[in-house]
Amino acid sequence: MKPTITIEYCPKCGWLLRSAWMAQELLTTFSDDLHAVALIPSEVSGRYTIKLNEELIWDRKREGHFPDAKELKQKIRDVIAPDRNLGHNDR
């Protein structure tokens, strides 16, 4: 079964648009490799986490910043399709 990415974001912080944009980026890049990208409004203030199935890929608090698309795509690619070339995102 193809993996699912879950983006949990703080709606009180106004991070829905950021989450939707990241979901669009991931779905565009990995359209054939993913089952779904789910956006989950968090009940925890300040939360912005990204999981691949149940594996935590990104935690804004742990990392100290939001991921940029390139960085996140590389992390996900390394798990689901390590031999895949991401073109300009690999430079």
Jmol script that loads the backbone (N, CA, C; Angstrom):
load data "model"
ATOM      1  N   MET A   1       0.839  -1.192   0.000  1.00  0.00           N
ATOM      2  CA  MET A   1       0.000   0.000   0.000  1.00  0.00           C
ATOM      3  C   MET A   1       0.876   1.244   0.000  1.00  0.00           C
ATOM      4  N   LYS A   2       0.440   2.242  -0.719  1.00  0.00           N
ATOM      5  CA  LYS A   2       1.192   3.493  -0.795  1.00  0.00           C
ATOM      6  C   LYS A   2       1.093   4.245   0.531  1.00  0.00           C
ATOM      7  N   PRO A   3       2.142   4.993   0.883  1.00  0.00           N
ATOM      8  CA  PRO A   3       2.144   5.714   2.163  1.00  0.00           C
ATOM      9  C   PRO A   3       1.219   6.934   2.158  1.00  0.00           C
ATOM     10  N   THR A   4       0.857   7.327   3.366  1.00  0.00           N
ATOM     11  CA  THR A   4       0.058   8.531   3.596  1.00  0.00           C
ATOM     12  C   THR A   4       0.898   9.527   4.379  1.00  0.00           C
ATOM     13  N   ILE A   5       0.842  10.769   3.961  1.00  0.00           N
ATOM     14  CA  ILE A   5       1.508  11.847   4.684  1.00  0.00           C
ATOM     15  C   ILE A   5       0.446  12.613   5.457  1.00  0.00           C
ATOM     16  N   THR A   6       0.748  12.904   6.708  1.00  0.00           N
ATOM     17  CA  THR A   6      -0.154  13.674   7.561  1.00  0.00           C
ATOM     18  C   THR A   6       0.558  14.952   7.983  1.00  0.00           C
ATOM     19  N   ILE A   7      -0.081  16.073   7.719  1.00  0.00           N
ATOM     20  CA  ILE A   7       0.433  17.365   8.165  1.00  0.00           C
ATOM     21  C   ILE A   7      -0.514  17.858   9.257  1.00  0.00           C
ATOM     22  N   GLU A   8      -0.002  17.917  10.482  1.00  0.00           N
ATOM     23  CA  GLU A   8      -0.791  18.433  11.602  1.00  0.00           C
ATOM     24  C   GLU A   8      -0.322  19.863  11.867  1.00  0.00           C
ATOM     25  N   TYR A   9      -1.260  20.784  11.856  1.00  0.00           N
ATOM     26  CA  TYR A   9      -0.919  22.204  11.940  1.00  0.00           C
ATOM     27  C   TYR A   9      -1.801  22.905  12.971  1.00  0.00           C
ATOM     28  N   CYS A  10      -1.315  24.026  13.462  1.00  0.00           N
ATOM     29  CA  CYS A  10      -2.067  24.824  14.429  1.00  0.00           C
ATOM     30  C   CYS A  10      -2.974  25.814  13.685  1.00  0.00           C
ATOM     31  N   PRO A  11      -4.291  25.619  13.742  1.00  0.00           N
ATOM     32  CA  PRO A  11      -5.181  26.559  13.066  1.00  0.00           C
ATOM     33  C   PRO A  11      -5.201  27.942  13.719  1.00  0.00           C
ATOM     34  N   LYS A  12      -4.971  27.991  15.036  1.00  0.00           N
ATOM     35  CA  LYS A  12      -4.955  29.274  15.742  1.00  0.00           C
ATOM     36  C   LYS A  12      -3.775  30.140  15.306  1.00  0.00           C
ATOM     37  N   CYS A  13      -2.705  29.479  14.838  1.00  0.00           N
ATOM     38  CA  CYS A  13      -1.514  30.195  14.385  1.00  0.00           C
ATOM     39  C   CYS A  13      -1.639  30.642  12.929  1.00  0.00           C
ATOM     40  N   GLY A  14      -2.696  30.216  12.245  1.00  0.00           N
ATOM     41  CA  GLY A  14      -2.902  30.598  10.855  1.00  0.00           C
ATOM     42  C   GLY A  14      -2.056  29.806   9.870  1.00  0.00           C
ATOM     43  N   TRP A  15      -1.785  28.541  10.182  1.00  0.00           N
ATOM     44  CA  TRP A  15      -0.876  27.745   9.356  1.00  0.00           C
ATOM     45  C   TRP A  15      -1.586  26.838   8.362  1.00  0.00           C
ATOM     46  N   LEU A  16      -2.898  27.025   8.171  1.00  0.00           N
ATOM     47  CA  LEU A  16      -3.626  26.216   7.200  1.00  0.00           C
ATOM     48  C   LEU A  16      -3.088  26.425   5.785  1.00  0.00           C
ATOM     49  N   LEU A  17      -2.896  27.665   5.365  1.00  0.00           N
ATOM     50  CA  LEU A  17      -2.425  27.920   4.000  1.00  0.00           C
ATOM     51  C   LEU A  17      -1.036  27.341   3.769  1.00  0.00           C
ATOM     52  N   ARG A  18      -0.174  27.449   4.744  1.00  0.00           N
ATOM     53  CA  ARG A  18       1.171  26.866   4.646  1.00  0.00           C
ATOM     54  C   ARG A  18       1.059  25.346   4.482  1.00  0.00           C
ATOM     55  N   SER A  19       0.176  24.741   5.251  1.00  0.00           N
ATOM     56  CA  SER A  19      -0.018  23.298   5.201  1.00  0.00           C
ATOM     57  C   SER A  19      -0.601  22.864   3.857  1.00  0.00           C
ATOM     58  N   ALA A  20      -1.567  23.611   3.362  1.00  0.00           N
ATOM     59  CA  ALA A  20      -2.186  23.291   2.071  1.00  0.00           C
ATOM     60  C   ALA A  20      -1.179  23.435   0.933  1.00  0.00           C
ATOM     61  N   TRP A  21      -0.349  24.456   0.998  1.00  0.00           N
ATOM     62  CA  TRP A  21       0.688  24.646  -0.020  1.00  0.00           C
ATOM     63  C   TRP A  21       1.671  23.478   0.009  1.00  0.00           C
ATOM     64  N   MET A  22       2.088  23.067   1.196  1.00  0.00           N
ATOM     65  CA  MET A  22       3.032  21.948   1.293  1.00  0.00           C
ATOM     66  C   MET A  22       2.381  20.670   0.790  1.00  0.00           C
ATOM     67  N   ALA A  23       1.113  20.457   1.094  1.00  0.00           N
ATOM     68  CA  ALA A  23       0.402  19.285   0.591  1.00  0.00           C
ATOM     69  C   ALA A  23       0.378  19.293  -0.932  1.00  0.00           C
ATOM     70  N   GLN A  24       0.127  20.448  -1.525  1.00  0.00           N
ATOM     71  CA  GLN A  24       0.121  20.575  -2.988  1.00  0.00           C
ATOM     72  C   GLN A  24       1.487  20.243  -3.564  1.00  0.00           C
ATOM     73  N   GLU A  25       2.541  20.742  -2.960  1.00  0.00           N
ATOM     74  CA  GLU A  25       3.900  20.457  -3.418  1.00  0.00           C
ATOM     75  C   GLU A  25       4.186  18.957  -3.383  1.00  0.00           C
ATOM     76  N   LEU A  26       3.805  18.311  -2.291  1.00  0.00           N
ATOM     77  CA  LEU A  26       4.067  16.880  -2.138  1.00  0.00           C
ATOM     78  C   LEU A  26       3.230  16.049  -3.108  1.00  0.00           C
ATOM     79  N   LEU A  27       1.972  16.403  -3.275  1.00  0.00           N
ATOM     80  CA  LEU A  27       1.116  15.675  -4.206  1.00  0.00           C
ATOM     81  C   LEU A  27       1.570  15.852  -5.653  1.00  0.00           C
ATOM     82  N   THR A  28       2.078  17.005  -5.976  1.00  0.00           N
ATOM     83  CA  THR A  28       2.581  17.246  -7.326  1.00  0.00           C
ATOM     84  C   THR A  28       3.831  16.421  -7.593  1.00  0.00           C
ATOM     85  N   THR A  29       4.745  16.410  -6.648  1.00  0.00           N
ATOM     86  CA  THR A  29       6.009  15.697  -6.818  1.00  0.00           C
ATOM     87  C   THR A  29       5.842  14.190  -6.728  1.00  0.00           C
ATOM     88  N   PHE A  30       5.029  13.718  -5.802  1.00  0.00           N
ATOM     89  CA  PHE A  30       4.906  12.283  -5.534  1.00  0.00           C
ATOM     90  C   PHE A  30       3.523  11.742  -5.901  1.00  0.00           C
ATOM     91  N   SER A  31       2.933  12.254  -6.957  1.00  0.00           N
ATOM     92  CA  SER A  31       1.556  11.879  -7.319  1.00  0.00           C
ATOM     93  C   SER A  31       1.365  10.377  -7.505  1.00  0.00           C
ATOM     94  N   ASP A  32       2.372   9.680  -8.014  1.00  0.00           N
ATOM     95  CA  ASP A  32       2.253   8.237  -8.238  1.00  0.00           C
ATOM     96  C   ASP A  32       2.697   7.404  -7.038  1.00  0.00           C
ATOM     97  N   ASP A  33       3.303   8.044  -6.043  1.00  0.00           N
ATOM     98  CA  ASP A  33       3.914   7.323  -4.927  1.00  0.00           C
ATOM     99  C   ASP A  33       3.131   7.395  -3.625  1.00  0.00           C
ATOM    100  N   LEU A  34       2.133   8.287  -3.540  1.00  0.00           N
ATOM    101  CA  LEU A  34       1.416   8.504  -2.284  1.00  0.00           C
ATOM    102  C   LEU A  34      -0.034   8.066  -2.379  1.00  0.00           C
ATOM    103  N   HIS A  35      -0.542   7.565  -1.266  1.00  0.00           N
ATOM    104  CA  HIS A  35      -1.966   7.269  -1.152  1.00  0.00           C
ATOM    105  C   HIS A  35      -2.749   8.566  -0.928  1.00  0.00           C
ATOM    106  N   ALA A  36      -2.232   9.408  -0.006  1.00  0.00           N
ATOM    107  CA  ALA A  36      -2.938  10.642   0.345  1.00  0.00           C
ATOM    108  C   ALA A  36      -2.022  11.563   1.129  1.00  0.00           C
ATOM    109  N   VAL A  37      -2.417  12.830   1.162  1.00  0.00           N
ATOM    110  CA  VAL A  37      -1.840  13.799   2.090  1.00  0.00           C
ATOM    111  C   VAL A  37      -3.014  14.355   2.888  1.00  0.00           C
ATOM    112  N   ALA A  38      -2.971  14.170   4.192  1.00  0.00           N
ATOM    113  CA  ALA A  38      -4.061  14.605   5.066  1.00  0.00           C
ATOM    114  C   ALA A  38      -3.644  15.834   5.858  1.00  0.00           C
ATOM    115  N   LEU A  39      -4.549  16.795   5.952  1.00  0.00           N
ATOM    116  CA  LEU A  39      -4.335  17.986   6.767  1.00  0.00           C
ATOM    117  C   LEU A  39      -5.169  17.841   8.030  1.00  0.00           C
ATOM    118  N   ILE A  40      -4.493  17.915   9.180  1.00  0.00           N
ATOM    119  CA  ILE A  40      -5.154  17.710  10.467  1.00  0.00           C
ATOM    120  C   ILE A  40      -4.989  18.964  11.325  1.00  0.00           C
ATOM    121  N   PRO A  41      -6.094  19.671  11.635  1.00  0.00           N
ATOM    122  CA  PRO A  41      -5.975  20.793  12.558  1.00  0.00           C
ATOM    123  C   PRO A  41      -5.654  20.270  13.961  1.00  0.00           C
ATOM    124  N   SER A  42      -4.605  20.806  14.548  1.00  0.00           N
ATOM    125  CA  SER A  42      -4.141  20.336  15.848  1.00  0.00           C
ATOM    126  C   SER A  42      -4.901  21.009  16.979  1.00  0.00           C
ATOM    127  N   GLU A  43      -5.048  20.272  18.059  1.00  0.00           N
ATOM    128  CA  GLU A  43      -5.605  20.857  19.279  1.00  0.00           C
ATOM    129  C   GLU A  43      -4.499  21.403  20.158  1.00  0.00           C
ATOM    130  N   VAL A  44      -3.241  21.182  19.740  1.00  0.00           N
ATOM    131  CA  VAL A  44      -2.078  21.655  20.489  1.00  0.00           C
ATOM    132  C   VAL A  44      -1.565  22.931  19.827  1.00  0.00           C
ATOM    133  N   SER A  45      -1.534  24.007  20.563  1.00  0.00           N
ATOM    134  CA  SER A  45      -1.101  25.294  20.029  1.00  0.00           C
ATOM    135  C   SER A  45       0.355  25.242  19.570  1.00  0.00           C
ATOM    136  N   GLY A  46       0.606  25.790  18.392  1.00  0.00           N
ATOM    137  CA  GLY A  46       1.966  25.885  17.877  1.00  0.00           C
ATOM    138  C   GLY A  46       2.479  24.643  17.171  1.00  0.00           C
ATOM    139  N   ARG A  47       1.669  23.615  17.051  1.00  0.00           N
ATOM    140  CA  ARG A  47       2.133  22.362  16.444  1.00  0.00           C
ATOM    141  C   ARG A  47       2.147  22.458  14.918  1.00  0.00           C
ATOM    142  N   TYR A  48       3.237  21.965  14.341  1.00  0.00           N
ATOM    143  CA  TYR A  48       3.347  21.774  12.899  1.00  0.00           C
ATOM    144  C   TYR A  48       4.246  20.568  12.706  1.00  0.00           C
ATOM    145  N   THR A  49       3.624  19.417  12.479  1.00  0.00           N
ATOM    146  CA  THR A  49       4.383  18.182  12.304  1.00  0.00           C
ATOM    147  C   THR A  49       3.973  17.514  11.000  1.00  0.00           C
ATOM    148  N   ILE A  50       4.917  16.758  10.447  1.00  0.00           N
ATOM    149  CA  ILE A  50       4.658  16.018   9.217  1.00  0.00           C
ATOM    150  C   ILE A  50       5.085  14.574   9.456  1.00  0.00           C
ATOM    151  N   LYS A  51       4.153  13.668   9.196  1.00  0.00           N
ATOM    152  CA  LYS A  51       4.429  12.241   9.372  1.00  0.00           C
ATOM    153  C   LYS A  51       4.249  11.522   8.037  1.00  0.00           C
ATOM    154  N   LEU A  52       5.083  10.533   7.834  1.00  0.00           N
ATOM    155  CA  LEU A  52       4.944   9.617   6.710  1.00  0.00           C
ATOM    156  C   LEU A  52       4.485   8.302   7.321  1.00  0.00           C
ATOM    157  N   ASN A  53       3.236   7.941   7.064  1.00  0.00           N
ATOM    158  CA  ASN A  53       2.559   6.899   7.830  1.00  0.00           C
ATOM    159  C   ASN A  53       2.657   7.308   9.300  1.00  0.00           C
ATOM    160  N   GLU A  54       3.299   6.549  10.144  1.00  0.00           N
ATOM    161  CA  GLU A  54       3.400   6.927  11.562  1.00  0.00           C
ATOM    162  C   GLU A  54       4.773   7.482  11.926  1.00  0.00           C
ATOM    163  N   GLU A  55       5.678   7.565  10.949  1.00  0.00           N
ATOM    164  CA  GLU A  55       7.039   8.045  11.213  1.00  0.00           C
ATOM    165  C   GLU A  55       7.095   9.569  11.152  1.00  0.00           C
ATOM    166  N   LEU A  56       7.560  10.182  12.221  1.00  0.00           N
ATOM    167  CA  LEU A  56       7.701  11.631  12.261  1.00  0.00           C
ATOM    168  C   LEU A  56       8.848  12.054  11.342  1.00  0.00           C
ATOM    169  N   ILE A  57       8.521  12.842  10.328  1.00  0.00           N
ATOM    170  CA  ILE A  57       9.505  13.324   9.361  1.00  0.00           C
ATOM    171  C   ILE A  57       9.968  14.733   9.736  1.00  0.00           C
ATOM    172  N   TRP A  58       9.033  15.541  10.266  1.00  0.00           N
ATOM    173  CA  TRP A  58       9.362  16.930  10.582  1.00  0.00           C
ATOM    174  C   TRP A  58       8.567  17.398  11.781  1.00  0.00           C
ATOM    175  N   ASP A  59       9.212  18.098  12.687  1.00  0.00           N
ATOM    176  CA  ASP A  59       8.560  18.751  13.819  1.00  0.00           C
ATOM    177  C   ASP A  59       9.136  20.152  13.913  1.00  0.00           C
ATOM    178  N   ARG A  60       8.287  21.145  13.698  1.00  0.00           N
ATOM    179  CA  ARG A  60       8.739  22.539  13.681  1.00  0.00           C
ATOM    180  C   ARG A  60       9.470  22.916  14.968  1.00  0.00           C
ATOM    181  N   LYS A  61       8.966  22.469  16.100  1.00  0.00           N
ATOM    182  CA  LYS A  61       9.605  22.818  17.372  1.00  0.00           C
ATOM    183  C   LYS A  61      10.975  22.153  17.507  1.00  0.00           C
ATOM    184  N   ARG A  62      11.070  20.902  17.102  1.00  0.00           N
ATOM    185  CA  ARG A  62      12.347  20.174  17.188  1.00  0.00           C
ATOM    186  C   ARG A  62      13.387  20.770  16.237  1.00  0.00           C
ATOM    187  N   GLU A  63      12.949  21.066  15.015  1.00  0.00           N
ATOM    188  CA  GLU A  63      13.870  21.564  13.994  1.00  0.00           C
ATOM    189  C   GLU A  63      14.162  23.061  14.152  1.00  0.00           C
ATOM    190  N   GLY A  64      13.262  23.780  14.798  1.00  0.00           N
ATOM    191  CA  GLY A  64      13.459  25.213  15.011  1.00  0.00           C
ATOM    192  C   GLY A  64      12.971  26.094  13.875  1.00  0.00           C
ATOM    193  N   HIS A  65      12.361  25.489  12.855  1.00  0.00           N
ATOM    194  CA  HIS A  65      11.834  26.257  11.723  1.00  0.00           C
ATOM    195  C   HIS A  65      10.907  25.370  10.900  1.00  0.00           C
ATOM    196  N   PHE A  66      10.189  26.002   9.985  1.00  0.00           N
ATOM    197  CA  PHE A  66       9.357  25.260   9.053  1.00  0.00           C
ATOM    198  C   PHE A  66      10.253  24.661   7.978  1.00  0.00           C
ATOM    199  N   PRO A  67       9.860  23.529   7.416  1.00  0.00           N
ATOM    200  CA  PRO A  67      10.652  22.969   6.322  1.00  0.00           C
ATOM    201  C   PRO A  67      10.411  23.763   5.044  1.00  0.00           C
ATOM    202  N   ASP A  68      11.445  23.867   4.212  1.00  0.00           N
ATOM    203  CA  ASP A  68      11.160  24.371   2.875  1.00  0.00           C
ATOM    204  C   ASP A  68      10.804  23.155   2.018  1.00  0.00           C
ATOM    205  N   ALA A  69      10.183  23.398   0.890  1.00  0.00           N
ATOM    206  CA  ALA A  69       9.686  22.302   0.055  1.00  0.00           C
ATOM    207  C   ALA A  69      10.814  21.366  -0.368  1.00  0.00           C
ATOM    208  N   LYS A  70      11.936  21.925  -0.745  1.00  0.00           N
ATOM    209  CA  LYS A  70      13.070  21.114  -1.208  1.00  0.00           C
ATOM    210  C   LYS A  70      13.523  20.139  -0.124  1.00  0.00           C
ATOM    211  N   GLU A  71      13.718  20.646   1.068  1.00  0.00           N
ATOM    212  CA  GLU A  71      14.194  19.838   2.190  1.00  0.00           C
ATOM    213  C   GLU A  71      13.207  18.706   2.515  1.00  0.00           C
ATOM    214  N   LEU A  72      11.923  19.034   2.542  1.00  0.00           N
ATOM    215  CA  LEU A  72      10.922  18.037   2.877  1.00  0.00           C
ATOM    216  C   LEU A  72      10.800  16.980   1.776  1.00  0.00           C
ATOM    217  N   LYS A  73      10.832  17.409   0.527  1.00  0.00           N
ATOM    218  CA  LYS A  73      10.756  16.462  -0.587  1.00  0.00           C
ATOM    219  C   LYS A  73      11.931  15.487  -0.551  1.00  0.00           C
ATOM    220  N   GLN A  74      13.107  15.979  -0.229  1.00  0.00           N
ATOM    221  CA  GLN A  74      14.271  15.099  -0.149  1.00  0.00           C
ATOM    222  C   GLN A  74      14.105  14.072   0.966  1.00  0.00           C
ATOM    223  N   LYS A  75      13.621  14.510   2.131  1.00  0.00           N
ATOM    224  CA  LYS A  75      13.416  13.583   3.255  1.00  0.00           C
ATOM    225  C   LYS A  75      12.401  12.496   2.896  1.00  0.00           C
ATOM    226  N   ILE A  76      11.318  12.881   2.262  1.00  0.00           N
ATOM    227  CA  ILE A  76      10.289  11.912   1.896  1.00  0.00           C
ATOM    228  C   ILE A  76      10.791  10.991   0.793  1.00  0.00           C
ATOM    229  N   ARG A  77      11.443  11.544  -0.203  1.00  0.00           N
ATOM    230  CA  ARG A  77      12.004  10.731  -1.278  1.00  0.00           C
ATOM    231  C   ARG A  77      12.961   9.678  -0.735  1.00  0.00           C
ATOM    232  N   ASP A  78      13.799  10.079   0.225  1.00  0.00           N
ATOM    233  CA  ASP A  78      14.780   9.150   0.789  1.00  0.00           C
ATOM    234  C   ASP A  78      14.130   7.928   1.433  1.00  0.00           C
ATOM    235  N   VAL A  79      12.871   8.062   1.860  1.00  0.00           N
ATOM    236  CA  VAL A  79      12.157   6.948   2.477  1.00  0.00           C
ATOM    237  C   VAL A  79      11.361   6.151   1.450  1.00  0.00           C
ATOM    238  N   ILE A  80      10.612   6.828   0.573  1.00  0.00           N
ATOM    239  CA  ILE A  80       9.686   6.103  -0.306  1.00  0.00           C
ATOM    240  C   ILE A  80      10.259   5.745  -1.673  1.00  0.00           C
ATOM    241  N   ALA A  81      11.271   6.477  -2.135  1.00  0.00           N
ATOM    242  CA  ALA A  81      11.838   6.212  -3.473  1.00  0.00           C
ATOM    243  C   ALA A  81      13.286   6.694  -3.515  1.00  0.00           C
ATOM    244  N   PRO A  82      14.187   6.036  -2.774  1.00  0.00           N
ATOM    245  CA  PRO A  82      15.558   6.536  -2.627  1.00  0.00           C
ATOM    246  C   PRO A  82      16.340   6.697  -3.933  1.00  0.00           C
ATOM    247  N   ASP A  83      15.970   5.972  -4.965  1.00  0.00           N
ATOM    248  CA  ASP A  83      16.695   6.078  -6.237  1.00  0.00           C
ATOM    249  C   ASP A  83      16.133   7.157  -7.152  1.00  0.00           C
ATOM    250  N   ARG A  84      15.067   7.783  -6.745  1.00  0.00           N
ATOM    251  CA  ARG A  84      14.400   8.788  -7.587  1.00  0.00           C
ATOM    252  C   ARG A  84      15.182  10.092  -7.614  1.00  0.00           C
ATOM    253  N   ASN A  85      15.283  10.665  -8.804  1.00  0.00           N
ATOM    254  CA  ASN A  85      15.935  11.967  -8.977  1.00  0.00           C
ATOM    255  C   ASN A  85      14.855  13.043  -8.879  1.00  0.00           C
ATOM    256  N   LEU A  86      15.109  14.039  -8.049  1.00  0.00           N
ATOM    257  CA  LEU A  86      14.155  15.138  -7.880  1.00  0.00           C
ATOM    258  C   LEU A  86      14.493  16.345  -8.747  1.00  0.00           C
ATOM    259  N   GLY A  87      15.359  16.162  -9.715  1.00  0.00           N
ATOM    260  CA  GLY A  87      15.696  17.259 -10.624  1.00  0.00           C
ATOM    261  C   GLY A  87      16.346  18.417  -9.902  1.00  0.00           C
ATOM    262  N   HIS A  88      15.807  19.623 -10.092  1.00  0.00           N
ATOM    263  CA  HIS A  88      16.395  20.815  -9.492  1.00  0.00           C
ATOM    264  C   HIS A  88      16.406  20.774  -7.969  1.00  0.00           C
ATOM    265  N   ASN A  89      15.549  19.964  -7.355  1.00  0.00           N
ATOM    266  CA  ASN A  89      15.532  19.858  -5.892  1.00  0.00           C
ATOM    267  C   ASN A  89      16.716  19.061  -5.343  1.00  0.00           C
ATOM    268  N   ASP A  90      17.452  18.398  -6.220  1.00  0.00           N
ATOM    269  CA  ASP A  90      18.631  17.654  -5.774  1.00  0.00           C
ATOM    270  C   ASP A  90      19.918  18.456  -5.924  1.00  0.00           C
ATOM    271  N   ARG A  91      19.826  19.626  -6.463  1.00  0.00           N
ATOM    272  CA  ARG A  91      21.039  20.436  -6.642  1.00  0.00           C
ATOM    273  C   ARG A  91      21.368  21.230  -5.420  1.00  0.00           C
TER     274      ARG A  91
END
end "model"
wireframe off; spacefill off
backbone 0.3
color backbone group
